[in-house]
Amino acid sequence: MPNTGPSADEDALKAHLFLCLDNGHYAVSTDPSGANIPTACCPSGWKHVKAIALGVREALSFPANPEPVVRAIRDTGYYVYDSDLPHGTSQ
């Protein structure tokens, strides 16, 4: 019987973390190039930081609740986070 401990989120999605050097906002996308992330949020372009496992039990590299991030990734393929306005979320 395989070990199914709580340390890993079995339903984690493979995603990519991006950073906007202009304003410090983060974005998460299923596209490794970040082509689906709106450029209006980062006119200079998004910088790929790293590949991540995205799940409700996975710690994020930026201050956000993982549940809306996972929901947005499943619905739109991306999520943009800044202190004022999360984008790509569905309610």
C-alpha positions in Angstrom: 0.0 0.0 0.0 1.6 3.4 -1.0 2.3 6.0 1.5 -0.2 8.8 1.2 1.0 11.2 3.9 -0.3 14.8 4.2 3.0 16.3 2.9 2.0 16.4 -0.7 -1.1 17.6 -2.5 -2.0 14.6 -4.7 -4.1 16.9 -7.0 -1.5 19.6 -7.4 -1.3 21.2 -10.8 1.9 21.9 -12.6 2.2 25.7 -12.9 4.7 28.5 -13.3 5.4 31.5 -11.1 6.1 34.8 -12.7 7.1 38.2 -11.2 6.6 41.7 -12.6 9.8 43.7 -11.9 7.8 46.9 -12.5 5.5 46.6 -9.5 6.3 43.3 -7.6 3.1 41.6 -8.6 3.0 37.8 -9.0 1.3 35.7 -11.6 0.8 32.0 -11.8 0.1 30.3 -15.2 -0.1 26.8 -16.7 1.7 28.2 -19.7 5.5 28.1 -19.1 5.9 31.1 -21.4 3.3 33.2 -19.5 1.7 34.2 -22.8 -1.8 33.9 -21.4 -1.2 36.4 -18.6 -2.6 39.9 -19.3 0.2 42.3 -20.2 -1.8 45.3 -18.9 -0.9 44.1 -15.4 2.8 44.3 -16.2 3.7 46.4 -19.3 7.4 45.4 -19.2 6.6 41.7 -19.3 6.5 38.9 -16.8 9.7 37.2 -15.6 9.5 33.5 -15.1 10.7 32.6 -11.6 10.2 28.9 -11.3 8.0 25.9 -11.9 5.7 25.1 -9.0 3.3 22.5 -7.7 0.0 24.3 -7.2 -2.5 22.8 -4.8 -4.6 23.8 -1.8 -2.1 22.1 0.5 1.0 23.5 -1.2 2.7 26.6 0.2 2.7 29.6 -2.3 5.8 31.8 -2.8 3.7 34.9 -2.4 1.1 36.0 0.2 -2.2 34.5 -1.2 -4.7 31.9 -0.3 -4.1 28.9 -2.6 -7.7 28.0 -3.1 -8.7 31.0 -5.3 -5.4 30.6 -7.2 -6.2 27.0 -7.9 -9.8 27.8 -8.9 -8.6 30.6 -11.3 -5.9 28.3 -12.8 -8.5 25.7 -13.5 -11.0 28.2 -15.0 -8.8 30.6 -16.9 -5.2 29.2 -16.9 -3.7 32.1 -15.0 -3.9 34.1 -11.8 -2.4 37.6 -11.2 -1.9 38.7 -7.6 -1.3 42.2 -6.3 -2.2 43.8 -3.0 -5.3 45.5 -4.5 -6.8 43.4 -7.3 -6.6 39.6 -7.9 -7.3 38.8 -11.6 -8.4 35.6 -13.2 -10.5 34.5 -10.3 -14.0 33.1 -10.5 -16.5 33.4 -7.7 
